[in-house]
Every structure is written in C-alpha cells, then in structure tokens.
Amino acid sequence: MEHRKLPHTEIVRFQERDIVIEGPMEAHRLRSLKLHDQLDAFRRPIEQHKALIEIAELPEGRIVAARDGDIIVGYVTFHYPDELETWSEGNMEDLVELGAVEVADAYRGLGLAKRLILLAFRNEQLENVIVYTTEYYWHWDLEGTGLSVWDYRAMMEQLMKEAGMVWFATDDPEICAHPANCLMVRIGREVPLSSIQQFDRVRFRQRFMY
C-alpha cells in the first residue's frame, strides 16, 4: 500500500528564537541533528536518536520533530506495531501506531505536542490507515507534571482528540491492567470495511476463544 509522506513545516516563537516543527523527516536529515538531553523518557537520548533514524527509514515510519536550531526538542513517532504486541496479530498493512510523544521539559507550555501531532495528520496523508495509540499510566511523567493519574489521562485524551482520535474499547490485557490505561483510534476515511473488521478482531480477542 502507499504510505503518503507529505513534508510540512511550521514555526513557533520561543524566547526570541524560532522553533521549527517539521516532518515527516527523512533519516539523513535526522542524522544531522542532535536530541535534547531532556528527551530521556523512553531511553537515553543517544539511543532514542538512533531509534528515530531507524523509524524514519521504514516504509511506513514517520517522524515529526520540533527543533531549536540543530537540537530536537520534541518529536512524535508513527510505525507499524511491534511484532511482539497484540496489535501486530492482524498482519495489517494499514494499521499504524502513534508511538512515542515527547517534549523536553524546558519547552513545555508551547503546545508542541499538539502541534507535532496535528502536523503529522495534515493534508489527509493518514486517511488510508487506522492510527492507534495505547496510553499506559506507567509511561506518564506524573512526577514532572505534578498531575494525578486521572488528570494526566484527561490531558492525553484531549491531546489525541485534537487529531480526531477517539476512545475505543478493547480486552487487551495491558490496557485492562489499570482503569487509567486506554486505547485511542482514528480510522481514516479511505480505510476499507474489511480492515475495520480485522482491527475489531484484534482489539477483542477474548470473545473469539469461546
């Protein structure tokens, strides 16, 4: 299938400087940049930088990043589900995960996460896929934000709703492990009914066991 990658750029002013939001970015462009030291929620910045480059090299992979000069200060990733996860079991070409969303502490309050996600969906380039994201409370920066689990959940839900993603029910064990965890999904207008039905079978596995 076609994975449409239509690059866009947006500028945000911050302390008399321009923060550039751009993507999907090509791997060679990411190699010329560095990752901010505060982007360490998932792994060390140097390792996360390598991961972003690897994702950008994938046919379906896309990285949208915010940069201050040659320093990446925020990013969002899109890629196929990990083969070890429930969501890969449908073997769907048109199911893409909105994975990591991260913004350096020093740049929070600019709405960068929202801008990154909205830019990723611009010009209908994701209308032929189902985009999903899994929100797990153990990934959230509760200490850094000072938010409760439920306030953080509400914040993440609102963020994803900005791009048209909505809450979907599932019996996935990891999602069901805590009531604050959730699955959010956006089904593109061009996605065929057969893919929607296949996704339904993936997110509700237990009912087919009896």
Long-range contacts (C-beta under 8 A, 24 or more apart in sequence): 1-93, 1-94, 1-128, 2-128, 3-59, 3-60, 3-62, 3-129, 4-125, 4-126, 4-128, 5-62, 5-125, 6-122, 6-123, 6-125, 8-119, 8-122, 8-123, 10-115, 10-119, 12-66, 12-110, 12-111, 12-112, 12-115, 14-68, 14-107, 14-110, 17-68, 17-69, 19-66, 19-67, 19-68, 19-73, 19-107, 19-110, 19-112, 20-66, 20-67, 21-64, 21-65, 21-66, 21-112, 21-115, 21-116, 21-119, 22-64, 22-65, 22-67, 22-119, 23-62, 23-63, 23-64, 23-65, 23-116, 23-119, 23-120, 24-56, 24-62, 24-63, 24-64, 24-78, 24-120, 25-56, 25-63, 25-64, 25-65, 26-56, 27-53, 27-54, 27-56, 27-57, 30-56, 30-63, 30-65, 30-72, 32-70, 33-65, 33-67, 33-70, 33-71, 33-72, 34-70, 34-71, 34-72, 35-71, 35-72, 36-68, 36-71, 36-72, 36-73, 36-104, 36-106, 36-107, 37-104, 38-104, 38-105, 38-106, 39-72, 39-73, 39-74, 39-75, 39-102, 39-104, 41-100, 41-102, 41-139, 41-141, 42-100, 42-102, 52-77, 55-79, 60-96, 62-120, 64-116, 64-117, 64-119, 64-120, 65-116, 66-103, 66-107, 66-112, 66-115, 66-116, 68-107, 73-103, 73-104, 73-106, 73-107, 73-112, 74-102, 74-103, 74-104, 74-107, 74-112, 74-113, 74-116, 75-100, 75-101, 75-102, 75-116, 76-100, 76-101, 76-113, 76-116, 76-117, 76-120, 77-101, 78-120, 78-126, 78-131, 86-172, 86-174, 86-202, 86-205, 87-132, 87-134, 87-202, 89-202, 89-205, 90-198, 90-199, 90-201, 90-202, 92-130, 92-195, 92-198, 92-199, 92-202, 94-128, 94-129, 94-130, 94-188, 94-191, 94-195, 95-129, 95-130, 95-132, 95-195, 95-199, 95-202, 96-126, 96-129, 96-130, 96-131, 96-132, 97-131, 97-132, 97-133, 97-134, 98-131, 98-132, 98-133, 98-160, 98-165, 99-133, 101-159, 105-144, 113-159, 114-159, 114-162, 117-159, 117-160, 117-162, 117-163, 118-162, 118-163, 120-163, 121-163, 121-164, 121-186, 124-189, 126-186, 126-188, 127-188, 127-189, 127-190, 127-191, 128-188, 128-190, 128-191, 129-188, 129-191, 130-185, 130-186, 130-187, 130-188, 130-191, 130-195, 130-196, 130-199, 131-165, 131-185, 131-186, 131-188, 132-165, 132-168, 132-183, 132-184, 132-185, 132-186, 132-199, 133-160, 133-165, 133-183, 133-184, 133-185, 134-172, 134-174, 134-175, 134-181, 134-182, 134-183, 135-160, 135-180, 135-181, 135-182, 135-183, 135-184, 136-174, 136-175, 136-178, 136-181, 137-178, 137-180, 137-181, 149-180, 150-180, 152-180, 153-180, 153-182, 157-182, 157-184, 160-184, 168-203, 169-203, 169-204, 170-203, 170-204, 171-203, 171-204, 171-205, 171-206, 171-207, 172-203, 172-205
